[in-house]
Amino acid sequence: MTGRWAGTAYAAARPATLCAHSAGWTRSGGEAHCDRCGVRRFTDYGAVRPAGLPHAIVPSPREPEAADRAAAWNLCTRP
């Protein structure tokens, strides 16, 4: 590469390849590598929640229906 970006991190980037990752994956140590192009995916991680945060609350299936009925009632009884 010549010009303004020669010798910088921009010059070191690999060109993008078109790979459907159909050659298979090699898995080890929490990573998976495409056998054709070498792209790597991390497989053994989860959401990180700092201590002290409230737990996620999942509403029951009944609650959305009750909210819909209450909203419809409010619209119907509006002057």
Backbone atoms as SQL, in Angstrom:
CREATE TABLE atoms (id INTEGER PRIMARY KEY, chain TEXT, resi INTEGER, resn TEXT, atom TEXT, x REAL, y REAL, z REAL);
INSERT INTO atoms VALUES
  (1, 'A', 1, 'MET', 'N', 0.849, -1.167, 0.000),
  (2, 'A', 1, 'MET', 'CA', 0.000, 0.000, 0.000),
  (3, 'A', 1, 'MET', 'C', 0.892, 1.226, 0.000),
  (4, 'A', 2, 'THR', 'N', 0.515, 2.175, -0.793),
  (5, 'A', 2, 'THR', 'CA', 1.287, 3.406, -0.853),
  (6, 'A', 2, 'THR', 'C', 0.405, 4.573, -0.458),
  (7, 'A', 3, 'GLY', 'N', 1.025, 5.689, -0.177),
  (8, 'A', 3, 'GLY', 'CA', 0.248, 6.882, 0.114),
  (9, 'A', 3, 'GLY', 'C', 0.108, 7.134, 1.605),
  (10, 'A', 4, 'ARG', 'N', -0.937, 7.843, 1.930),
  (11, 'A', 4, 'ARG', 'CA', -1.154, 8.340, 3.289),
  (12, 'A', 4, 'ARG', 'C', -1.216, 7.245, 4.351),
  (13, 'A', 5, 'TRP', 'N', -1.846, 6.101, 4.047),
  (14, 'A', 5, 'TRP', 'CA', -2.072, 5.077, 5.064),
  (15, 'A', 5, 'TRP', 'C', -1.015, 3.974, 5.073),
  (16, 'A', 6, 'ALA', 'N', 0.006, 4.089, 4.238),
  (17, 'A', 6, 'ALA', 'CA', 1.053, 3.063, 4.199),
  (18, 'A', 6, 'ALA', 'C', 1.762, 2.979, 5.555),
  (19, 'A', 7, 'GLY', 'N', 1.973, 1.784, 6.031),
  (20, 'A', 7, 'GLY', 'CA', 2.673, 1.582, 7.286),
  (21, 'A', 7, 'GLY', 'C', 1.817, 1.756, 8.520),
  (22, 'A', 8, 'THR', 'N', 0.528, 1.914, 8.361),
  (23, 'A', 8, 'THR', 'CA', -0.364, 2.079, 9.508),
  (24, 'A', 8, 'THR', 'C', -1.195, 0.818, 9.690),
  (25, 'A', 9, 'ALA', 'N', -2.032, 0.836, 10.707),
  (26, 'A', 9, 'ALA', 'CA', -2.908, -0.306, 10.966),
  (27, 'A', 9, 'ALA', 'C', -3.875, -0.514, 9.812),
  (28, 'A', 10, 'TYR', 'N', -4.226, 0.547, 9.104),
  (29, 'A', 10, 'TYR', 'CA', -5.150, 0.405, 7.977),
  (30, 'A', 10, 'TYR', 'C', -4.524, -0.417, 6.856),
  (31, 'A', 11, 'ALA', 'N', -3.215, -0.328, 6.706),
  (32, 'A', 11, 'ALA', 'CA', -2.532, -1.065, 5.650),
  (33, 'A', 11, 'ALA', 'C', -2.421, -2.548, 5.984),
  (34, 'A', 12, 'ALA', 'N', -2.543, -2.900, 7.256),
  (35, 'A', 12, 'ALA', 'CA', -2.359, -4.284, 7.673),
  (36, 'A', 12, 'ALA', 'C', -3.637, -5.110, 7.598),
  (37, 'A', 13, 'ALA', 'N', -4.769, -4.486, 7.316),
  (38, 'A', 13, 'ALA', 'CA', -6.041, -5.214, 7.300),
  (39, 'A', 13, 'ALA', 'C', -6.076, -6.214, 6.151),
  (40, 'A', 14, 'ARG', 'N', -6.635, -7.396, 6.448),
  (41, 'A', 14, 'ARG', 'CA', -6.790, -8.405, 5.404),
  (42, 'A', 14, 'ARG', 'C', -7.979, -8.053, 4.528),
  (43, 'A', 15, 'PRO', 'N', -7.922, -8.374, 3.255),
  (44, 'A', 15, 'PRO', 'CA', -9.094, -8.131, 2.408),
  (45, 'A', 15, 'PRO', 'C', -10.233, -9.066, 2.807),
  (46, 'A', 16, 'ALA', 'N', -11.447, -8.576, 2.710),
  (47, 'A', 16, 'ALA', 'CA', -12.615, -9.390, 3.059),
  (48, 'A', 16, 'ALA', 'C', -12.780, -10.512, 2.045),
  (49, 'A', 17, 'THR', 'N', -13.099, -11.682, 2.533),
  (50, 'A', 17, 'THR', 'CA', -13.336, -12.812, 1.648),
  (51, 'A', 17, 'THR', 'C', -14.796, -13.208, 1.728),
  (52, 'A', 18, 'LEU', 'N', -15.285, -13.740, 0.655),
  (53, 'A', 18, 'LEU', 'CA', -16.656, -14.240, 0.640),
  (54, 'A', 18, 'LEU', 'C', -16.616, -15.723, 0.956),
  (55, 'A', 19, 'CYS', 'N', -17.068, -16.069, 2.138),
  (56, 'A', 19, 'CYS', 'CA', -17.026, -17.458, 2.583),
  (57, 'A', 19, 'CYS', 'C', -18.354, -17.786, 3.250),
  (58, 'A', 20, 'ALA', 'N', -18.970, -18.860, 2.831),
  (59, 'A', 20, 'ALA', 'CA', -20.229, -19.298, 3.438),
  (60, 'A', 20, 'ALA', 'C', -19.978, -20.184, 4.656),
  (61, 'A', 21, 'HIS', 'N', -18.720, -20.399, 5.000),
  (62, 'A', 21, 'HIS', 'CA', -18.312, -21.232, 6.143),
  (63, 'A', 21, 'HIS', 'C', -18.894, -22.643, 6.047),
  (64, 'A', 22, 'SER', 'N', -18.975, -23.143, 4.838),
  (65, 'A', 22, 'SER', 'CA', -19.551, -24.473, 4.635),
  (66, 'A', 22, 'SER', 'C', -18.507, -25.586, 4.719),
  (67, 'A', 23, 'ALA', 'N', -17.242, -25.243, 4.839),
  (68, 'A', 23, 'ALA', 'CA', -16.190, -26.258, 4.919),
  (69, 'A', 23, 'ALA', 'C', -16.135, -26.921, 6.285),
  (70, 'A', 24, 'GLY', 'N', -16.808, -26.323, 7.258),
  (71, 'A', 24, 'GLY', 'CA', -16.820, -26.907, 8.596),
  (72, 'A', 24, 'GLY', 'C', -16.092, -26.027, 9.591),
  (73, 'A', 25, 'TRP', 'N', -16.258, -26.361, 10.855),
  (74, 'A', 25, 'TRP', 'CA', -15.686, -25.582, 11.950),
  (75, 'A', 25, 'TRP', 'C', -14.839, -26.482, 12.826),
  (76, 'A', 26, 'THR', 'N', -13.702, -25.972, 13.244),
  (77, 'A', 26, 'THR', 'CA', -12.862, -26.645, 14.210),
  (78, 'A', 26, 'THR', 'C', -13.065, -25.935, 15.542),
  (79, 'A', 27, 'ARG', 'N', -13.495, -26.700, 16.546),
  (80, 'A', 27, 'ARG', 'CA', -13.819, -26.109, 17.844),
  (81, 'A', 27, 'ARG', 'C', -12.820, -26.547, 18.907),
  (82, 'A', 28, 'SER', 'N', -12.347, -25.559, 19.666),
  (83, 'A', 28, 'SER', 'CA', -11.493, -25.866, 20.812),
  (84, 'A', 28, 'SER', 'C', -11.311, -24.613, 21.649),
  (85, 'A', 29, 'GLY', 'N', -11.261, -24.811, 22.950),
  (86, 'A', 29, 'GLY', 'CA', -10.951, -23.721, 23.863),
  (87, 'A', 29, 'GLY', 'C', -11.902, -22.544, 23.813),
  (88, 'A', 30, 'GLY', 'N', -13.185, -22.795, 23.597),
  (89, 'A', 30, 'GLY', 'CA', -14.143, -21.704, 23.582),
  (90, 'A', 30, 'GLY', 'C', -14.192, -20.925, 22.287),
  (91, 'A', 31, 'GLU', 'N', -13.510, -21.416, 21.252),
  (92, 'A', 31, 'GLU', 'CA', -13.524, -20.766, 19.951),
  (93, 'A', 31, 'GLU', 'C', -13.854, -21.776, 18.871),
  (94, 'A', 32, 'ALA', 'N', -14.396, -21.269, 17.773),
  (95, 'A', 32, 'ALA', 'CA', -14.623, -22.089, 16.586),
  (96, 'A', 32, 'ALA', 'C', -13.970, -21.370, 15.407),
  (97, 'A', 33, 'HIS', 'N', -13.220, -22.105, 14.594),
  (98, 'A', 33, 'HIS', 'CA', -12.518, -21.538, 13.440),
  (99, 'A', 33, 'HIS', 'C', -13.084, -22.147, 12.170),
  (100, 'A', 34, 'CYS', 'N', -13.382, -21.307, 11.181),
  (101, 'A', 34, 'CYS', 'CA', -13.817, -21.811, 9.879),
  (102, 'A', 34, 'CYS', 'C', -12.618, -22.501, 9.227),
  (103, 'A', 35, 'ASP', 'N', -12.827, -23.711, 8.715),
  (104, 'A', 35, 'ASP', 'CA', -11.735, -24.470, 8.109),
  (105, 'A', 35, 'ASP', 'C', -11.291, -23.888, 6.773),
  (106, 'A', 36, 'ARG', 'N', -12.101, -23.056, 6.160),
  (107, 'A', 36, 'ARG', 'CA', -11.732, -22.491, 4.855),
  (108, 'A', 36, 'ARG', 'C', -11.061, -21.136, 4.989),
  (109, 'A', 37, 'CYS', 'N', -11.741, -20.181, 5.650),
  (110, 'A', 37, 'CYS', 'CA', -11.212, -18.813, 5.669),
  (111, 'A', 37, 'CYS', 'C', -10.546, -18.434, 6.978),
  (112, 'A', 38, 'GLY', 'N', -10.753, -19.237, 8.033),
  (113, 'A', 38, 'GLY', 'CA', -10.081, -18.981, 9.293),
  (114, 'A', 38, 'GLY', 'C', -10.778, -18.007, 10.227),
  (115, 'A', 39, 'VAL', 'N', -11.973, -17.548, 9.843),
  (116, 'A', 39, 'VAL', 'CA', -12.681, -16.638, 10.737),
  (117, 'A', 39, 'VAL', 'C', -12.927, -17.345, 12.055),
  (118, 'A', 40, 'ARG', 'N', -12.914, -16.590, 13.148),
  (119, 'A', 40, 'ARG', 'CA', -13.045, -17.210, 14.452),
  (120, 'A', 40, 'ARG', 'C', -14.264, -16.655, 15.170),
  (121, 'A', 41, 'ARG', 'N', -14.995, -17.530, 15.816),
  (122, 'A', 41, 'ARG', 'CA', -16.161, -17.171, 16.609),
  (123, 'A', 41, 'ARG', 'C', -15.956, -17.670, 18.032),
  (124, 'A', 42, 'PHE', 'N', -16.372, -16.848, 18.976),
  (125, 'A', 42, 'PHE', 'CA', -16.269, -17.239, 20.377),
  (126, 'A', 42, 'PHE', 'C', -17.559, -17.948, 20.770),
  (127, 'A', 43, 'THR', 'N', -17.436, -19.106, 21.400),
  (128, 'A', 43, 'THR', 'CA', -18.605, -19.950, 21.644),
  (129, 'A', 43, 'THR', 'C', -18.962, -20.099, 23.118),
  (130, 'A', 44, 'ASP', 'N', -18.047, -19.862, 24.024),
  (131, 'A', 44, 'ASP', 'CA', -18.301, -20.108, 25.441),
  (132, 'A', 44, 'ASP', 'C', -18.341, -18.817, 26.248),
  (133, 'A', 45, 'TYR', 'N', -19.336, -18.010, 25.993),
  (134, 'A', 45, 'TYR', 'CA', -19.502, -16.826, 26.809),
  (135, 'A', 45, 'TYR', 'C', -20.988, -16.575, 26.990),
  (136, 'A', 46, 'GLY', 'N', -21.328, -15.846, 27.999),
  (137, 'A', 46, 'GLY', 'CA', -22.719, -15.513, 28.269),
  (138, 'A', 46, 'GLY', 'C', -22.831, -14.049, 28.634),
  (139, 'A', 47, 'ALA', 'N', -24.024, -13.635, 28.894),
  (140, 'A', 47, 'ALA', 'CA', -24.244, -12.249, 29.282),
  (141, 'A', 47, 'ALA', 'C', -23.563, -11.974, 30.620),
  (142, 'A', 48, 'VAL', 'N', -22.947, -10.839, 30.721),
  (143, 'A', 48, 'VAL', 'CA', -22.265, -10.462, 31.952),
  (144, 'A', 48, 'VAL', 'C', -23.164, -9.484, 32.707),
  (145, 'A', 49, 'ARG', 'N', -23.512, -9.844, 33.918),
  (146, 'A', 49, 'ARG', 'CA', -24.340, -8.983, 34.766),
  (147, 'A', 49, 'ARG', 'C', -23.574, -8.707, 36.043),
  (148, 'A', 50, 'PRO', 'N', -23.238, -7.434, 36.277),
  (149, 'A', 50, 'PRO', 'CA', -22.537, -7.108, 37.516),
  (150, 'A', 50, 'PRO', 'C', -23.387, -7.456, 38.735),
  (151, 'A', 51, 'ALA', 'N', -22.730, -7.767, 39.816),
  (152, 'A', 51, 'ALA', 'CA', -23.436, -8.090, 41.054),
  (153, 'A', 51, 'ALA', 'C', -24.219, -6.872, 41.526),
  (154, 'A', 52, 'GLY', 'N', -25.384, -7.115, 42.102),
  (155, 'A', 52, 'GLY', 'CA', -26.183, -6.033, 42.631),
  (156, 'A', 52, 'GLY', 'C', -27.282, -5.545, 41.703),
  (157, 'A', 53, 'LEU', 'N', -27.251, -5.935, 40.449),
  (158, 'A', 53, 'LEU', 'CA', -28.307, -5.539, 39.533),
  (159, 'A', 53, 'LEU', 'C', -29.545, -6.398, 39.768),
  (160, 'A', 54, 'PRO', 'N', -30.725, -5.857, 39.545),
  (161, 'A', 54, 'PRO', 'CA', -31.933, -6.666, 39.717),
  (162, 'A', 54, 'PRO', 'C', -32.001, -7.766, 38.662),
  (163, 'A', 55, 'HIS', 'N', -32.673, -8.841, 39.005),
  (164, 'A', 55, 'HIS', 'CA', -32.853, -9.933, 38.063),
  (165, 'A', 55, 'HIS', 'C', -33.854, -9.534, 36.993),
  (166, 'A', 56, 'ALA', 'N', -33.673, -10.066, 35.797),
  (167, 'A', 56, 'ALA', 'CA', -34.610, -9.787, 34.720),
  (168, 'A', 56, 'ALA', 'C', -35.954, -10.417, 35.054),
  (169, 'A', 57, 'ILE', 'N', -37.020, -9.683, 34.829),
  (170, 'A', 57, 'ILE', 'CA', -38.360, -10.172, 35.134),
  (171, 'A', 57, 'ILE', 'C', -39.079, -10.453, 33.822),
  (172, 'A', 58, 'VAL', 'N', -39.575, -11.652, 33.698),
  (173, 'A', 58, 'VAL', 'CA', -40.320, -12.049, 32.513),
  (174, 'A', 58, 'VAL', 'C', -41.798, -12.071, 32.879),
  (175, 'A', 59, 'PRO', 'N', -42.621, -11.253, 32.197),
  (176, 'A', 59, 'PRO', 'CA', -44.038, -11.245, 32.547),
  (177, 'A', 59, 'PRO', 'C', -44.708, -12.562, 32.176),
  (178, 'A', 60, 'SER', 'N', -45.739, -12.884, 32.924),
  (179, 'A', 60, 'SER', 'CA', -46.480, -14.101, 32.614),
  (180, 'A', 60, 'SER', 'C', -47.298, -13.873, 31.346),
  (181, 'A', 61, 'PRO', 'N', -47.728, -14.944, 30.671),
  (182, 'A', 61, 'PRO', 'CA', -48.509, -14.775, 29.444),
  (183, 'A', 61, 'PRO', 'C', -49.848, -14.064, 29.698),
  (184, 'A', 62, 'ARG', 'N', -50.328, -14.106, 30.921),
  (185, 'A', 62, 'ARG', 'CA', -51.624, -13.497, 31.216),
  (186, 'A', 62, 'ARG', 'C', -51.533, -11.976, 31.285),
  (187, 'A', 63, 'GLU', 'N', -50.417, -11.440, 31.752),
  (188, 'A', 63, 'GLU', 'CA', -50.280, -10.004, 31.952),
  (189, 'A', 63, 'GLU', 'C', -50.432, -9.178, 30.676),
  (190, 'A', 64, 'PRO', 'N', -49.844, -9.557, 29.537),
  (191, 'A', 64, 'PRO', 'CA', -50.055, -8.757, 28.326),
  (192, 'A', 64, 'PRO', 'C', -51.528, -8.709, 27.906),
  (193, 'A', 65, 'GLU', 'N', -52.249, -9.818, 28.086),
  (194, 'A', 65, 'GLU', 'CA', -53.674, -9.837, 27.728),
  (195, 'A', 65, 'GLU', 'C', -54.457, -8.883, 28.627),
  (196, 'A', 66, 'ALA', 'N', -54.140, -8.863, 29.911),
  (197, 'A', 66, 'ALA', 'CA', -54.821, -7.961, 30.833),
  (198, 'A', 66, 'ALA', 'C', -54.513, -6.510, 30.468),
  (199, 'A', 67, 'ALA', 'N', -53.294, -6.230, 30.073),
  (200, 'A', 67, 'ALA', 'CA', -52.924, -4.876, 29.671),
  (201, 'A', 67, 'ALA', 'C', -53.676, -4.470, 28.405),
  (202, 'A', 68, 'ASP', 'N', -53.819, -5.391, 27.457),
  (203, 'A', 68, 'ASP', 'CA', -54.576, -5.097, 26.236),
  (204, 'A', 68, 'ASP', 'C', -56.034, -4.797, 26.553),
  (205, 'A', 69, 'ARG', 'N', -56.616, -5.590, 27.436),
  (206, 'A', 69, 'ARG', 'CA', -58.023, -5.350, 27.810),
  (207, 'A', 69, 'ARG', 'C', -58.184, -4.012, 28.512),
  (208, 'A', 70, 'ALA', 'N', -57.249, -3.678, 29.406),
  (209, 'A', 70, 'ALA', 'CA', -57.322, -2.398, 30.120),
  (210, 'A', 70, 'ALA', 'C', -57.174, -1.230, 29.146),
  (211, 'A', 71, 'ALA', 'N', -56.282, -1.355, 28.176),
  (212, 'A', 71, 'ALA', 'CA', -56.111, -0.279, 27.192),
  (213, 'A', 71, 'ALA', 'C', -57.361, -0.141, 26.341),
  (214, 'A', 72, 'ALA', 'N', -57.951, -1.247, 25.917),
  (215, 'A', 72, 'ALA', 'CA', -59.177, -1.188, 25.120),
  (216, 'A', 72, 'ALA', 'C', -60.301, -0.569, 25.938),
  (217, 'A', 73, 'TRP', 'N', -60.410, -0.936, 27.212),
  (218, 'A', 73, 'TRP', 'CA', -61.451, -0.368, 28.073),
  (219, 'A', 73, 'TRP', 'C', -61.270, 1.152, 28.215),
  (220, 'A', 74, 'ASN', 'N', -60.021, 1.590, 28.382),
  (221, 'A', 74, 'ASN', 'CA', -59.752, 3.010, 28.504),
  (222, 'A', 74, 'ASN', 'C', -60.117, 3.767, 27.234),
  (223, 'A', 75, 'LEU', 'N', -59.896, 3.175, 26.080),
  (224, 'A', 75, 'LEU', 'CA', -60.265, 3.823, 24.822),
  (225, 'A', 75, 'LEU', 'C', -61.784, 3.880, 24.644),
  (226, 'A', 76, 'CYS', 'N', -62.461, 2.819, 25.056),
  (227, 'A', 76, 'CYS', 'CA', -63.921, 2.762, 24.877),
  (228, 'A', 76, 'CYS', 'C', -64.654, 3.711, 25.827),
  (229, 'A', 77, 'THR', 'N', -64.103, 3.944, 26.989),
  (230, 'A', 77, 'THR', 'CA', -64.809, 4.759, 27.984),
  (231, 'A', 77, 'THR', 'C', -64.334, 6.214, 27.980),
  (232, 'A', 78, 'ARG', 'N', -63.506, 6.560, 27.057),
  (233, 'A', 78, 'ARG', 'CA', -62.995, 7.931, 26.970),
  (234, 'A', 78, 'ARG', 'C', -64.126, 8.849, 26.471),
  (235, 'A', 79, 'PRO', 'N', -64.301, 10.011, 27.108),
  (236, 'A', 79, 'PRO', 'CA', -65.386, 10.919, 26.665),
  (237, 'A', 79, 'PRO', 'C', -65.159, 11.547, 25.316);
